[in-house]
Amino acid sequence: MNVAPVNEVVKDVEEDIAHIGIAYNPPSSQHVRYLASSPQPVVLLAARGHPLSQGDSRAPISVHQALSYPVAIMPVTFGLGQLVQALAFADNLRLAPVLTANSLHALIRFAKAGRGVVFATAFAARAELEAGTLISRPVDHPLFSSAQARVLVRGGRPLSKGADELLKRILHDMTVFQRHGASARRPCTRKK
């Protein structure tokens, strides 16, 4: 197993370095096939008691509201960081994060400490959300609401028996692909 930026995950699957990839909002590739997709919109995460935690937690907030507070983000090499960068470019926003980290754990700790807000998925912070130490708010932007987590393989490549079994377990056991109406296709089967 290797944790890597989104473009590297796609490249590794394309070049047969990896049999299976799991990526957040990966770029399209003519050599890669998505076997499952799960809507995973980007939300704002903040500590309970943060000014943005007040009011209806289902009410979307604007990007400008979010950026009026210190913000922590993933680097642009990751799918989440690419989405934030694309939004800043599309809306001509000046993005000045106080923290950029390639660890969701570090970003979540930043938000829990009350140091600012984080753009991430609710799934990434599910334990903190369930414990009530963080709140999530939808962000009112189409780029953030359309993001997907995906399982990918190289098109036309039969999987080994072991890789096929792993793929079946990913599709069956990973809760991210069971929640939110994830769409899954039948896994590739090994040619005999």
C-alpha positions in Angstrom: 0.0 0.0 0.0 1.2 3.5 -0.9 -0.4 6.8 0.0 0.3 9.3 -2.8 -1.0 12.5 -4.4 -4.0 12.0 -6.8 -2.1 12.4 -10.1 0.5 9.8 -8.9 -2.3 7.3 -8.0 -3.7 7.7 -11.5 -0.2 7.4 -13.1 0.7 4.3 -11.0 -2.6 2.6 -12.2 -2.0 3.6 -15.8 1.6 2.3 -15.7 0.8 -1.0 -13.9 2.7 0.0 -10.8 -0.5 -0.3 -8.9 -3.3 -2.8 -9.5 -6.0 -0.7 -7.8 -6.2 3.0 -6.9 -8.5 4.8 -4.5 -8.4 8.5 -5.2 -10.3 11.7 -4.3 -11.5 13.6 -7.3 -9.0 12.0 -9.8 -8.5 13.5 -13.2 -9.9 11.5 -16.1 -7.7 9.2 -18.1 -8.4 7.2 -21.2 -6.5 4.3 -19.6 -8.3 4.2 -16.3 -11.7 2.7 -15.5 -13.7 3.8 -12.4 -15.3 0.8 -10.7 -17.0 2.8 -7.9 -17.7 6.4 -7.2 -19.0 8.0 -4.0 -20.2 11.6 -3.8 -17.9 13.3 -1.2 -18.5 17.0 -1.3 -16.0 19.3 0.2 -17.3 20.8 3.4 -16.0 23.3 5.9 -14.8 21.8 9.2 -14.6 24.0 12.3 -14.4 23.5 16.0 -17.6 23.5 18.0 -17.9 27.0 19.3 -16.3 28.6 16.2 -18.4 31.5 14.8 -19.2 29.5 11.7 -20.6 26.7 13.8 -23.5 28.9 14.9 -26.9 28.5 13.3 -28.2 25.8 11.1 -25.4 23.4 10.3 -27.2 22.3 7.1 -27.2 25.9 5.8 -24.4 26.4 3.2 -21.8 29.0 3.8 -20.1 31.0 1.1 -16.5 30.7 0.2 -16.0 34.3 1.1 -17.4 33.6 4.6 -15.0 30.6 5.0 -12.0 32.6 3.8 -12.6 35.4 6.3 -11.1 33.0 8.9 -7.6 31.3 9.0 -7.8 28.3 6.7 -5.8 25.1 6.4 -5.7 23.1 3.2 -4.1 20.1 1.5 -1.3 20.7 -1.0 -2.3 21.1 -4.7 -0.8 17.7 -5.5 -3.7 16.1 -3.7 -7.3 15.9 -5.1 -8.6 18.1 -2.3 -5.9 20.7 -2.8 -6.6 20.7 -6.5 -10.2 21.4 -5.9 -9.5 24.3 -3.5 -6.9 25.7 -6.0 -9.4 25.4 -8.9 -12.1 27.2 -6.9 -9.6 30.0 -6.1 -8.7 30.3 -9.8 -12.3 30.1 -11.1 -13.5 32.7 -8.6 -10.3 34.9 -8.8 -9.8 34.5 -5.0 -6.6 35.2 -3.1 -6.0 32.0 -1.2 -3.6 32.5 1.8 -3.7 29.4 3.9 -2.1 29.6 7.3 -1.3 25.9 7.1 -0.8 23.5 4.2 -0.3 19.9 5.2 -0.4 16.6 3.3 -2.1 15.0 6.3 -5.8 15.1 6.9 -5.1 14.2 10.5 -3.0 17.4 10.9 -5.7 19.5 9.2 -8.4 18.0 11.5 -6.2 18.7 14.6 -5.8 22.3 13.4 -9.6 22.7 13.2 -10.2 20.9 16.5 -7.8 23.3 18.2 -9.9 26.2 17.1 -7.0 27.7 15.1 -9.2 28.1 11.9 -11.3 26.2 9.4 -10.5 23.4 7.0 -11.8 22.3 3.7 -12.2 18.5 3.7 -14.9 15.8 3.4 -17.2 14.9 6.3 -16.1 11.3 5.8 -12.5 12.3 6.6 -13.6 13.7 10.0 -16.4 11.3 10.8 -15.1 10.4 14.2 -14.7 14.0 15.3 -18.1 14.9 13.9 -19.8 12.0 15.7 -18.0 13.0 18.9 -19.1 16.6 18.5 -15.6 18.1 18.6 -16.0 19.4 15.0 -18.9 20.7 13.0 -19.3 20.5 9.2 -21.0 23.0 7.0 -21.7 22.7 3.3 -19.9 25.2 1.1 -22.0 26.9 -1.5 -19.9 26.2 -4.6 -20.5 23.7 -7.5 -16.9 22.6 -7.6 -17.1 21.5 -4.0 -20.5 19.8 -4.2 -19.5 17.6 -7.2 -16.4 16.0 -5.8 -16.1 12.1 -5.8 -14.1 9.4 -4.1 -13.3 6.7 -6.7 -11.9 3.2 -7.0 -9.9 2.8 -10.2 -8.1 0.2 -12.3 -6.4 0.2 -15.6 -8.8 -0.5 -18.4 -8.3 -3.8 -20.2 -6.0 -5.2 -17.6 -7.1 -8.5 -15.9 -6.5 -8.6 -12.2 -4.6 -11.3 -10.4 -6.7 -13.5 -8.1 -5.3 -11.6 -5.1 -5.9 -8.2 -6.5 -9.4 -9.2 -7.6 -10.1 -10.4 -4.0 -8.8 -7.1 -2.6 -11.0 -5.2 -5.0 -14.1 -7.1 -4.0 -13.3 -6.3 -0.3 -12.8 -2.6 -1.1 -16.1 -2.4 -2.9 -18.0 -4.4 -0.2 -16.3 -3.3 3.0 -15.2 0.3 2.7 -18.0 2.4 4.1 -17.1 5.4 1.9 -18.4 3.3 -1.0 -21.5 2.1 0.9 -22.7 5.6 2.0 -24.1 8.5 0.1 -25.5 6.3 -2.7 -22.1 5.2 -4.0 -22.3 3.7 -7.5 -20.4 0.6 -8.0 -19.8 -1.5 -11.0 -19.1 -5.2 -10.9 -15.4 -5.8 -10.2 -13.1 -7.0 -12.9 -12.7 -10.8 -12.8 -9.6 -12.7 -13.5 -9.3 -14.4 -16.8 -8.6 -18.1 -16.6 
